[in-house]
Amino acid sequence: MPKEPALRAVPRPSLDFTDRTYWAGTIKMALSRFFVLQVLHDGPAHGYDIARAVERTTNGCCSPSEGALYPTLREFEQGGYLTSAPEVVSGRERKVYTLTDRGRDAFKVGLEAWMDATAALTETDRAAAARDQAQRACRC
């Protein structure tokens, strides 16, 4: 009986952590999820309006695509963070999403976490700038 060839894993290319697009994509993905909660915290909306409001709110920094938005909305709904109901809008039936109390709590916790991260990043930036300035001053 012939031996079957062994399966070998194909190595994935390593990530380039010096590439700004890596960091921007990672940050935007997480921020987009937060801003979906923020938009719904302001009131019920259907998917298209959520995506546009996130884009407006973030000045274009986060623009969730349909491929990212709807799985996020489904995940939030399955977790009890929002509900959806069909509604006729401009003659078309669409799902309108509404935050639940659990979703409001998630928004508040997310806001606190992002504010903590923002403060840490701001302090890191200040410290790095001071260190760079000190190094430049020592080069005589």
C-alpha positions, 0 to 999 in steps of 0.5 A: 500500500503506497504511503500518502505524502505528509501534509505540511503547513505552509508558512504564512508571511510574517507581519510587518510591524513597521508598516503603518497600514498594519497598525491602522487596520488593527486600530480601525477594526476595534474602533469601528466596533466601538463606534457602532455602539456609539451610533446606536447609543444615540438612537436606533438606525439601520445598517447603511445609516450606521455605517455612514454615521460611523464614517461621519463621527470619525471624520473618515477614520473608520468606514465599516464595509458591509462585510465588516458591519453586518457580522458585527451587528449579528454578533452584538445581537446574539450577545444581547447588546442590540435588537433588530426589527424589520421596518419599512424605510422609503418603501423598502423593508430594512432591519432597524437596530436598537441598543439594549441596556446591555449594549448601553453598558458595553458602550460605557465600558468601551468608552472608559477603556478607550479613554484609558488607552488614549491617556496611555498613548498620549503619555507615551508620545510625550515621553518619547518626544522628551527622550528624543529631545534629550538625545538630540541635546546630548549630541555635541 
